[in-house]
Amino acid sequence: MNMNLAFGPDPYLEEIIRRLHANDVELTDITLHGCRMSKEVVERFANGLAIHKHVKKLDLRYSFLEGGIATIANILLLRDKKNGTTTNKSVSIGTTSIQEFIFQSCGFDDNDAQAISNLLLHNKTTIKVLNCGQGSIMTGRGIRCLFKGLLDNNTLEHLDLSCCTRMNDECTLDLANLLQSKSCALRILNLTSTSISNVGLQRLTSTALSKNCTLQTLHLSRTRISREGVAALLDVLRHQNTTLRTITRSYESTISGGCFWNEIDCLLAQNRAGRALLQDTETPVSMAPLLLARANKEDDPHVMFSLLRQVPHVWTQA
């Protein structure tokens, strides 16, 4: 059940907490936009989440939580399995069913990043979406800590770090290591309005195109990427096959990147068509790699599209 309590009064929040502690099976989606919680309320709310086994989505964007997101993450991590409460003497590692954590514009800081990292490292989580961008005040230390927690995670598919303006080159090196990890399942990475540099982009692209990477969509709008960074991205795309299908950028980047972006878009179109072709069960196993290889080596885009059109149903799937 979707409980959308945008700027909801306390009675609604108390009802949510009551249903959490009652393990209400119909409560699967909690959306509390602009909610204000005292530390005592945050603790009761978190203990309810620790007990509840059916919540799939927790959306707290624009909310103010005294004690921060760290309070929720720590209670989910350090709880007693028997009664669902946190203790000092009897602590055990719990399991959360939550698949989507959305903490956008919650003042997500380094303490929150550390707590979420611990949760990811030690809990049996099924997390698929983590949004801690827009309004985040994480420093480079917090960002790197978050990447550390995700290093062995094999469920996260969508990571939103938009507006994390303190992402330095060391952060992007850790992110690159994360992307090439064999356990990484990340498909969507949002770096919009971050401080990623040309050097950071070169590290990411050279890694993101490795055979172990699953990344399909990369958001780079309103970043500091210049023509030099775009050229480096193009060079990698020219020489390596990749799972990347979409790269978003801002108008300014399109202007500065010039013709580089045109060729990048063409190469990404090859990936979309080629990947659909490779995954198509009706395409002979021996034929698909041959067509994709020929298309990737063909300089003339008209000839390339002609080659890929030899399997017409590819275009409807791409």
C-alpha positions in Angstrom: 0.0 0.0 0.0 1.3 3.4 -0.9 1.1 5.8 2.0 1.8 9.1 0.4 1.9 11.5 3.4 3.4 14.6 1.8 3.9 17.1 4.6 1.6 14.9 6.6 0.7 15.7 10.2 1.9 13.6 13.1 -1.3 11.5 13.4 -0.5 10.0 10.0 3.0 9.3 11.0 1.9 7.7 14.2 -0.5 5.5 12.1 2.5 4.4 9.9 4.5 3.5 13.0 1.6 1.6 14.5 1.2 -0.4 11.3 5.0 -1.1 11.1 5.0 -2.5 14.6 1.9 -4.6 13.8 3.8 -6.0 10.7 0.9 -5.0 8.4 1.4 -7.0 5.2 -0.4 -4.3 3.1 2.2 -1.7 4.0 4.8 -2.1 1.3 5.5 1.5 0.2 6.3 4.3 2.7 6.5 7.8 1.2 7.0 10.7 3.7 7.9 13.9 1.8 8.8 16.9 4.0 8.2 15.0 7.2 9.8 16.3 10.5 10.7 13.7 13.1 12.2 14.1 16.5 14.9 11.6 17.6 12.4 9.7 19.7 10.0 9.4 16.7 12.9 8.4 14.4 13.9 5.6 16.8 10.3 4.3 17.0 9.9 4.5 13.3 13.2 2.7 12.7 12.4 -0.1 15.2 9.1 -0.6 13.3 11.0 -0.9 10.1 13.3 -3.5 11.8 10.3 -5.6 12.8 8.4 -5.2 9.5 9.1 -7.6 6.7 7.1 -6.3 3.8 8.2 -2.7 3.1 9.8 -2.5 -0.3 10.3 1.2 -0.7 11.3 4.0 1.8 11.0 7.5 0.4 12.0 10.2 2.8 12.9 13.0 0.4 12.8 16.6 1.7 12.4 15.3 5.3 14.1 16.4 8.5 15.2 13.6 10.8 16.8 14.5 14.1 19.8 12.2 14.3 19.8 11.8 10.6 19.4 8.7 8.3 22.2 7.2 10.4 19.7 6.5 13.2 17.5 4.4 11.0 20.4 2.5 9.4 22.0 1.8 12.7 18.8 0.4 14.2 18.2 -1.7 11.2 21.7 -3.1 11.5 22.0 -3.5 15.3 18.8 -5.0 16.4 17.8 -8.0 18.4 16.1 -10.7 16.3 13.9 -11.8 19.1 12.1 -8.6 19.9 13.2 -6.2 17.1 14.8 -3.7 19.4 18.4 -2.4 19.7 20.4 -3.6 22.8 23.9 -3.3 24.0 24.3 -6.8 25.1 22.4 -8.8 22.6 23.1 -7.5 19.1 22.6 -9.5 15.9 22.6 -8.8 12.2 19.2 -8.4 10.8 17.6 -8.6 7.4 15.8 -5.8 5.7 13.3 -6.3 2.8 13.6 -2.7 1.6 14.6 -2.5 -2.0 14.5 1.3 -2.6 16.1 3.9 -0.2 15.3 7.5 -1.3 17.0 10.1 0.9 17.1 13.0 -1.6 17.4 16.4 0.0 17.6 15.0 3.5 20.9 16.6 4.3 22.7 13.2 3.8 26.1 13.6 5.4 29.2 11.5 6.2 27.7 9.9 9.3 24.7 8.8 7.2 27.0 7.4 4.6 29.0 5.5 7.2 25.8 4.0 8.6 24.4 3.0 5.2 27.8 1.5 4.3 27.8 -0.6 7.5 24.2 -1.7 6.7 25.3 -2.8 3.2 28.4 -4.5 4.4 26.8 -6.6 7.2 23.1 -6.9 6.5 21.5 -9.3 4.1 19.9 -6.6 2.0 17.9 -6.7 -1.2 18.6 -3.0 -2.0 18.1 -2.1 -5.7 17.8 1.7 -5.6 19.8 4.1 -3.5 19.2 7.9 -3.9 21.2 10.1 -1.6 21.8 13.0 -4.1 20.4 16.5 -4.3 20.9 18.2 -0.9 23.6 15.8 0.1 26.4 17.4 2.2 28.8 14.4 2.0 32.4 15.1 1.7 34.9 12.9 -0.2 35.3 10.8 2.9 31.6 10.0 3.0 31.3 9.2 -0.7 34.3 6.8 -0.6 32.8 5.2 2.5 29.6 4.6 0.6 31.4 3.0 -2.3 33.2 0.7 0.1 29.9 -0.6 1.5 28.8 -1.3 -2.1 31.9 -3.1 -3.2 30.6 -6.6 -2.5 26.9 -5.8 -3.1 25.3 -7.7 -5.9 21.7 -6.3 -5.9 22.0 -2.5 -6.3 20.9 -1.5 -9.8 20.4 2.3 -9.5 22.7 4.7 -7.7 21.9 8.5 -7.6 24.7 10.8 -6.4 23.4 13.9 -8.2 24.6 17.2 -6.8 27.4 15.6 -4.7 29.7 18.5 -5.3 32.6 17.2 -3.3 33.3 14.1 -5.5 37.1 14.3 -6.1 39.4 12.1 -8.2 40.0 9.7 -5.3 36.2 9.1 -5.2 36.0 8.4 -8.9 38.9 5.9 -8.5 36.9 4.0 -5.8 33.8 4.2 -8.0 35.8 2.8 -10.9 36.9 -0.1 -8.7 33.3 -0.7 -7.7 32.1 -0.8 -11.3 34.7 -3.4 -12.3 33.9 -5.6 -9.3 32.5 -9.0 -10.4 29.6 -8.6 -7.9 28.5 -5.2 -9.2 25.1 -5.2 -10.8 24.8 -1.4 -11.3 22.8 -0.4 -14.4 22.1 3.3 -13.8 24.5 5.8 -12.4 23.5 9.4 -11.9 26.4 11.9 -11.6 24.4 15.0 -12.6 25.8 18.2 -11.2 28.7 16.5 -9.4 32.3 17.8 -9.5 33.6 14.9 -11.5 36.6 16.0 -13.6 38.0 14.9 -17.0 40.5 12.7 -15.1 37.6 11.1 -13.2 35.6 10.5 -16.4 38.6 8.8 -18.0 38.9 6.5 -15.0 35.2 5.7 -15.1 34.9 5.1 -18.8 38.0 2.9 -19.1 36.5 0.8 -16.3 32.8 1.1 -17.1 33.5 -0.5 -20.5 35.3 -3.5 -19.0 33.8 -7.0 -19.5 32.6 -7.2 -15.9 30.7 -3.9 -15.9 26.9 -4.0 -16.2 26.4 -0.2 -16.5 23.8 0.8 -19.1 22.9 4.5 -18.4 25.3 7.2 -17.2 24.0 10.7 -16.4 26.6 13.4 -16.8 24.5 16.6 -17.1 25.9 19.8 -15.6 29.3 18.5 -14.8 32.8 19.9 -15.3 33.5 17.6 -18.3 35.2 19.5 -21.1 36.0 18.7 -24.7 39.1 16.8 -23.5 37.0 14.5 -21.3 34.5 13.8 -24.1 37.4 13.0 -26.5 38.7 10.4 -23.9 35.2 8.9 -23.6 35.0 8.6 -27.4 38.4 7.0 -27.6 37.4 4.2 -25.2 34.0 3.7 -26.9 35.8 3.3 -30.3 38.0 0.5 -29.1 35.9 -1.5 -26.6 32.6 -3.2 -26.8 30.4 -2.1 -23.9 27.0 -2.5 -22.1 26.6 1.3 -22.1 23.5 2.4 -24.1 22.7 5.9 -22.9 24.8 8.9 -21.7 23.0 12.1 -20.9 24.8 15.5 -20.9 23.9 19.2 -20.7 23.6 21.6 -23.6 26.9 23.2 -22.7 28.7 19.9 -22.9 27.1 19.1 -26.2 28.4 22.4 -27.6 31.9 22.0 -26.2 32.1 18.3 -27.2 31.0 19.1 -30.8 31.3 16.3 -33.3 32.6 14.0 -30.6 29.1 13.6 -29.2 27.7 12.8 -32.6 30.0 9.8 -32.9 29.4 8.8 -29.3 25.6 8.7 -29.9 26.2 6.6 -33.0 28.3 4.1 -31.0 25.7 3.9 -28.3 23.1 3.2 -30.9 25.2 0.3 -32.0 25.2 -1.0 -28.5 21.4 -0.7 -28.1 20.9 -2.5 -31.4 23.7 -5.0 -31.0 22.8 -6.0 -27.4 19.2 -6.6 -28.4 20.5 -8.7 -31.3 22.7 -10.7 -29.0 19.9 -11.3 -26.5 17.4 -12.3 -29.1 16.6 -16.0 -28.9 15.5 -16.1 -32.6 18.9 -15.0 -33.8 21.3 -17.9 -34.6 24.1 -17.9 -32.1 26.8 -17.9 -34.8 25.1 -15.0 -36.6 24.7 -12.4 -33.9 28.3 -11.9 -32.9 29.3 -11.8 -36.5 26.9 -9.0 -37.3 27.8 -7.0 -34.2 31.5 -7.3 -34.9 31.1 -6.2 -38.5 28.9 -3.3 -37.3 31.4 -2.2 -34.7 34.2 -2.1 -37.2 32.2 -0.3 -39.9 33.1 3.4 -40.2 30.2 4.3 -42.4 27.0 4.6 -40.3 24.8 3.9 -43.3 26.6 0.6 -43.9 26.5 -0.2 -40.2 22.7 0.3 -39.9 22.3 -1.8 -43.1 24.2 -4.6 -41.5 22.2 -4.5 -38.3 18.9 -4.4 -40.2 19.6 -7.9 -41.5 17.8 -8.9 -38.3 14.7 -6.5 -38.5 13.2 -7.3 -35.1 16.4 -5.9 -33.4 15.1 -2.3 -34.0 11.8 -2.9 -32.2 13.7 -4.2 -29.1 16.5 -1.6 -29.1 
